[in-house]
Every structure is written in structure tokens, then in C-alpha cells.
Amino acid sequence: MTVTKESIIGDVLDMDRETAPYFFEMGMHCLGCPSARGETIEQACMVHGVDPDELVAKLNAHFAK
């Protein structure tokens, strides 16, 4: 899986639950919330003041393992 800023958080989590800590790191502790699962990575990063490119890089490194 290749993650982009347009990737839906719920899709990323469904592919690998072990990605949850990356979202927790950015302060997103509401991963079970339906609206959070439907957000894009870019939308969530904007709300939490996080660089989406940094999170996307971490997630893609995780999936490359």
C-alpha cells in the first residue's frame, strides 16, 4: 500500500492496525470515531497542526518493511 495525503485514515488502519501509534503520536486519539476514520490524512494533519508529508513518509516506511 502506498499512502498519500489523500488516503483515508480508516483505510490505512484497516490495512494495518499497527499504524495506529503514528496517529496517536500526532495527537489523534479519536481513531474509533466515525468522522476521524473518514478523514484524509491531510485533513487530520491540518486540524492537529502536523506536517502531512512527515506522517505520510512515516506510514510509507512502515508499509515498506
C-alpha positions in Angstrom: 0.0 0.0 0.0 1.2 3.5 -0.8 -0.1 6.2 1.5 -0.7 9.7 0.2 -2.1 12.9 1.8 -5.4 11.9 0.2 -5.5 8.5 1.8 -8.4 7.9 4.2 -7.4 7.2 7.7 -9.8 4.3 8.1 -8.4 2.6 5.0 -4.8 2.9 6.4 -5.9 1.5 9.7 -7.8 -1.4 8.0 -4.7 -2.3 6.1 -2.6 -2.5 9.2 -3.8 -1.7 12.8 -0.1 -1.3 13.8 -0.2 2.1 12.1 -2.4 3.5 15.0 0.6 4.7 17.0 1.6 7.0 14.2 -1.7 8.7 14.5 -1.5 8.8 18.3 1.9 10.5 18.0 0.3 13.4 16.2 -2.3 13.8 18.9 -5.1 12.0 17.1 -6.5 9.9 19.9 -10.0 9.6 18.4 -9.4 6.8 15.9 -12.6 5.0 16.7 -14.7 8.0 15.9 -16.5 7.6 12.5 -15.7 11.1 11.4 -12.0 10.6 12.2 -11.9 7.3 10.2 -13.4 9.1 7.2 -10.9 12.0 7.1 -8.0 12.1 4.8 -4.5 12.3 6.3 -4.2 15.8 5.1 -7.4 16.9 6.8 -6.4 15.3 10.1 -3.0 16.8 10.0 -4.4 20.3 9.3 -6.7 20.0 12.4 -3.8 18.7 14.6 -1.1 21.1 13.3 1.1 18.3 11.9 3.0 18.2 8.6 1.2 15.7 6.5 4.3 14.9 4.4 6.1 13.8 7.5 3.2 11.5 8.6 2.9 10.1 5.0 6.7 9.4 5.0 6.4 7.5 8.3 3.5 5.5 7.2 5.1 4.5 3.9 8.2 3.5 5.7 6.1 1.3 7.9 4.4 -0.4 4.9 7.8 -0.9 3.2 9.0 -3.1 6.0 
